Amino acid sequence: MKWIKRIYDWMGSKVEHPHANWWLFGLFFIESSFFFIPVDPLLILFCVHNRKRSFFYASVATVASVLGGMFGYLIGSTLWDSIGFKLVSWIISEATFNHVVAQYSLYESWAVFIAGFTPIPYKAVTISAGFCKLPFMPFVGYSILARGARFFLVAGAIRKWGVAIKRFIDDYFNYLVVAFTILLILSCSVFKGAI
């Protein structure tokens, strides 16, 4: 867990960077297509740093995440053999991938909406969606709804409760990592049963 804390601290150092907004955009973009660490804590740090701009930061995160998701879709649809399969197999098991592929044929973009709002690795969903050739515009629409709802909820909570949330994260970071891992496993189980 120390390495996760180091990454969290490194991301936090970008809040004061002269190109902070671009760091925020870039990290949310790559998180949706191939980066393996959730970047929600970065959004929290930015919002705590300047609570009045919380919704601006949520907007940047949403746009970047959706564009990154579109790039992930491109990887799955056109670069599957060279890159896509390796990325997906690194993130989720082959059995989980096969389950997602089978369910996409039934529920298509609804799966994108469910996964985009939960802790399920979004990059696995975007690449898989491209591989399955889901209709592109519904994929983008559900991505906007799911990612936007998730990030604006975070931003709204920070606007309301502010620094207390960051202090809580710093004090209980290890416990929160464990809780997040459990939530991820539960979300994957619910996702598997729901779609």
C-alpha positions in Angstrom: 0.0 0.0 0.0 3.0 2.3 0.4 3.5 2.5 -3.4 -0.2 3.5 -3.8 0.4 6.3 -1.2 3.5 7.4 -3.1 1.5 7.7 -6.3 -1.3 9.6 -4.4 1.3 12.0 -3.0 2.9 12.4 -6.5 -0.5 13.2 -8.0 -1.1 15.7 -5.2 2.1 17.5 -6.1 0.6 18.4 -9.5 -2.1 20.6 -7.9 0.4 23.4 -7.6 2.0 22.8 -11.0 1.8 25.7 -13.5 0.1 23.4 -15.9 -2.1 21.8 -13.2 -5.2 21.6 -15.4 -3.3 19.8 -18.1 -2.0 17.3 -15.6 -5.6 16.7 -14.4 -6.7 16.3 -18.0 -3.9 14.0 -19.0 -4.1 11.7 -16.1 -7.9 11.3 -16.5 -7.4 10.7 -20.2 -4.9 7.9 -19.8 -6.8 6.3 -16.8 -9.7 5.6 -19.2 -7.6 3.8 -21.7 -4.5 2.2 -20.2 -3.4 3.7 -16.8 -4.0 1.2 -14.0 -4.3 3.5 -11.0 -7.7 5.2 -10.2 -7.3 9.0 -10.4 -10.4 10.0 -8.4 -8.1 11.0 -5.5 -6.5 13.5 -7.8 -9.9 15.1 -8.4 -10.4 15.3 -4.7 -7.1 17.0 -4.2 -7.8 19.6 -6.9 -11.3 20.3 -5.5 -10.0 20.7 -2.0 -7.2 23.0 -3.2 -9.8 25.3 -4.8 -13.3 24.4 -3.7 -14.9 27.2 -5.8 -13.5 25.5 -9.0 -14.7 22.0 -8.0 -17.3 21.8 -10.8 -14.7 23.1 -13.3 -12.4 20.3 -12.3 -15.2 17.8 -12.5 -15.9 19.1 -16.1 -12.2 18.7 -17.1 -12.2 15.2 -15.6 -15.4 14.2 -17.4 -14.2 15.5 -20.8 -10.8 13.9 -20.4 -12.2 10.6 -19.2 -14.7 10.4 -22.1 -12.1 11.3 -24.7 -9.8 8.7 -23.1 -12.7 6.2 -23.2 -13.0 6.9 -26.9 -9.3 6.2 -27.3 -9.8 3.0 -25.4 -12.6 2.1 -27.8 -10.3 2.8 -30.7 -7.7 0.5 -29.2 -10.3 -2.3 -28.9 -11.7 -1.8 -32.3 -8.6 -1.3 -34.4 -5.6 -2.3 -32.4 -6.9 -5.4 -30.6 -4.3 -7.9 -31.8 -1.3 -5.6 -31.2 -2.3 -3.8 -27.9 -5.9 -4.3 -26.9 -5.7 -7.9 -25.8 -2.5 -7.3 -23.7 -4.1 -4.3 -21.9 -7.4 -6.1 -21.1 -5.7 -9.3 -19.9 -3.5 -7.2 -17.7 -6.6 -5.6 -16.1 -9.2 -8.4 -15.9 -9.2 -12.1 -16.3 -10.0 -13.9 -19.6 -13.2 -15.3 -18.0 -14.4 -11.9 -17.0 -13.6 -10.5 -20.4 -15.5 -13.3 -22.1 -18.5 -12.7 -19.8 -18.5 -9.0 -20.6 -18.3 -9.7 -24.4 -21.2 -12.1 -24.1 -23.3 -9.6 -22.2 -22.5 -6.7 -24.5 -24.5 -8.5 -27.2 -27.6 -8.4 -25.0 -27.3 -5.1 -23.2 -24.8 -3.1 -25.3 -24.2 0.4 -24.0 -26.0 -0.1 -20.7 -23.0 -2.1 -19.5 -20.9 1.0 -20.2 -23.2 3.1 -18.1 -23.0 0.7 -15.1 -19.3 0.2 -15.3 -18.5 3.9 -15.9 -20.1 4.9 -12.5 -18.7 2.1 -10.4 -15.1 1.4 -9.4 -14.8 -1.3 -12.1 -11.7 -0.4 -14.2 -13.2 1.8 -16.9 -10.4 1.1 -19.3 -11.3 -2.6 -19.5 -14.9 -1.5 -20.4 -13.8 0.9 -23.1 -11.4 -1.4 -24.8 -13.9 -4.3 -24.6 -16.6 -2.0 -26.0 -14.4 -1.3 -29.0 -13.6 -5.0 -29.5 -17.3 -5.8 -29.5 -18.0 -2.9 -31.9 -20.7 -1.4 -29.7 -22.6 1.5 -31.4 -20.2 4.4 -30.9 -22.5 7.3 -30.2 -24.5 5.5 -27.5 -21.1 4.4 -26.0 -20.1 8.1 -25.8 -23.4 9.2 -24.5 -23.5 6.6 -21.6 -19.9 7.4 -20.9 -20.7 11.1 -20.5 -23.6 10.3 -18.2 -21.8 7.8 -16.0 -18.4 9.6 -15.7 -20.0 13.0 -15.3 -22.3 11.8 -12.5 -19.4 10.1 -10.7 -17.1 13.1 -10.9 -19.7 15.8 -10.2 -20.8 13.9 -7.1 -17.2 14.0 -5.9 -16.9 17.7 -6.7 -20.2 18.5 -5.0 -19.2 16.6 -1.8 -15.9 18.5 -1.7 -17.6 21.8 -2.2 -19.8 21.0 0.7 -17.4 19.3 3.2 -14.0 20.6 1.9 -10.8 20.1 3.8 -12.4 17.6 6.2 -12.6 15.0 3.4 -8.9 15.4 2.5 -7.9 15.1 6.2 -10.0 12.0 6.5 -8.3 10.5 3.4 -4.8 11.3 4.8 -5.7 9.9 8.2 -7.3 6.7 7.0 -5.6 6.1 3.6 -4.6 2.4 4.2 -8.1 1.5 5.4 -9.6 3.3 2.4 -7.5 1.3 0.0 -8.7 -1.9 1.6 -12.3 -0.6 1.5 -11.9 0.4 -2.1 -10.6 -3.0 -3.1 -13.5 -4.7 -1.4 -15.9 -2.3 -3.1 -14.2 -3.1 -6.5 -14.7 -6.8 -5.9 -18.3 -6.3 -4.9 -19.0 -4.0 -7.9 -17.5 -6.5 -10.3 -19.8 -9.2 -8.8 -22.8 -7.0 -9.1 -21.8 -6.0 -12.6 -21.4 -9.6 -13.6 -24.8 -10.5 -12.3 -26.5 -7.4 -13.6 -25.5 -7.5 -17.2 
